[in-house]
Amino acid sequence: MRIVPVIIAVAALLLPGMAGAEDAAAMREARLARWMHAGLLDPEAPIEQRRAIVGELEAIAKDDSERNVLYLLGSLYRQNPADSSSPVAQDLDRARELLSRAALHGHLLAMAKLSTIELQPGNHFEANT
């Protein structure tokens, strides 16, 4: 019978934290939707607006807390602006850095993109490590 109050107490401690995690995830999703709605990848959107979004992404990426932001930024720097709607110039070194940081946080697509960056110039060993 003593177990029931303990379970209730533990649940009372854990549930607010779980709700907080769900709220944080919802906030991240809403922010991503706002960026996309504002035209981050839309070549018709004003470039100043798109670069302002990149500035927000860069500020968030500084603390390494959001692997999806690291992945998104790394993907933008990987793209060739002539072939895409990326608002930044291609910078493979910056793309490697950001994608590596996302990969260190377990982002599988970042790992795959890192491999493609290394495979393009024929760096087969680096692509597999």
C-alpha positions in Angstrom: 0.0 0.0 0.0 2.9 2.3 0.5 3.8 2.0 -3.2 0.8 3.8 -4.4 1.7 7.2 -2.8 5.2 6.8 -4.1 4.0 6.2 -7.6 1.7 9.2 -7.4 4.5 11.3 -6.1 6.9 10.2 -8.9 4.2 10.8 -11.5 3.6 14.3 -10.1 7.3 15.0 -10.5 7.7 13.5 -14.0 4.5 14.7 -15.7 5.3 18.4 -15.7 8.7 17.7 -17.2 7.1 15.6 -19.9 4.6 18.3 -20.7 7.5 20.7 -20.8 9.3 18.5 -23.4 6.1 18.3 -25.5 5.7 22.1 -25.3 9.3 22.6 -26.4 8.9 20.2 -29.3 5.7 22.0 -30.3 7.5 25.3 -30.1 10.3 24.0 -32.3 7.8 22.7 -34.9 6.0 26.0 -34.9 9.2 27.9 -35.4 10.2 25.6 -38.3 6.8 26.1 -39.9 7.1 29.9 -39.5 10.5 29.9 -41.2 9.2 27.8 -44.1 6.0 29.9 -44.3 8.2 33.1 -44.4 9.9 31.7 -47.5 13.3 30.3 -46.3 13.5 28.1 -49.4 11.2 30.2 -51.7 13.3 31.9 -54.4 10.4 34.3 -54.9 10.6 35.6 -51.3 12.8 38.7 -50.7 16.4 37.7 -50.1 16.7 40.0 -47.1 13.8 38.2 -45.5 15.4 34.8 -46.2 18.8 35.9 -45.0 17.2 37.2 -41.7 15.9 33.7 -41.2 19.4 32.3 -41.8 20.6 34.7 -39.1 18.1 33.3 -36.6 19.2 29.8 -37.5 22.9 30.7 -37.0 22.1 32.2 -33.6 20.3 29.0 -32.5 23.1 26.8 -33.9 25.7 28.5 -31.7 24.7 26.5 -28.7 24.4 23.0 -30.4 21.1 22.4 -28.6 19.0 21.8 -31.7 20.3 19.1 -34.1 17.5 19.9 -36.7 18.7 23.5 -36.9 22.3 22.3 -37.4 21.1 19.9 -40.1 19.0 22.6 -41.9 21.8 25.1 -41.9 24.4 22.5 -43.0 22.0 21.5 -45.8 21.7 25.1 -46.9 25.5 25.6 -47.0 25.9 22.4 -48.9 23.5 23.4 -51.8 24.8 25.0 -54.9 22.8 28.3 -55.2 22.7 27.9 -58.9 20.8 24.7 -58.6 18.7 25.5 -55.6 16.8 28.1 -53.6 19.4 28.4 -50.9 19.8 31.9 -49.5 23.5 31.4 -48.7 26.5 30.8 -50.9 27.8 27.3 -51.0 30.4 26.7 -48.3 31.3 23.0 -48.0 33.6 23.6 -45.0 30.7 25.3 -43.1 28.3 22.5 -44.2 30.7 19.9 -42.9 31.0 21.7 -39.6 27.2 22.0 -39.1 26.4 18.6 -40.4 29.1 17.0 -38.2 27.7 18.7 -35.1 24.2 17.5 -36.0 25.6 14.0 -36.6 27.2 14.0 -33.2 23.7 14.5 -31.8 22.5 11.4 -33.7 21.0 13.0 -36.7 21.1 10.2 -39.3 20.4 12.4 -42.4 23.3 14.6 -41.4 25.5 11.6 -41.3 24.3 10.7 -44.8 24.9 14.2 -46.2 28.4 14.2 -44.7 29.1 11.1 -46.7 27.8 12.6 -49.9 30.0 15.7 -49.4 33.0 13.4 -49.1 32.1 11.1 -51.9 31.7 13.9 -54.5 35.5 14.7 -54.7 36.4 11.0 -54.3 37.2 10.9 -50.6 36.0 7.4 -50.1 37.8 6.8 -46.8 36.4 10.0 -45.2 32.9 9.1 -46.5 32.9 5.9 -44.6 34.2 7.2 -41.2 
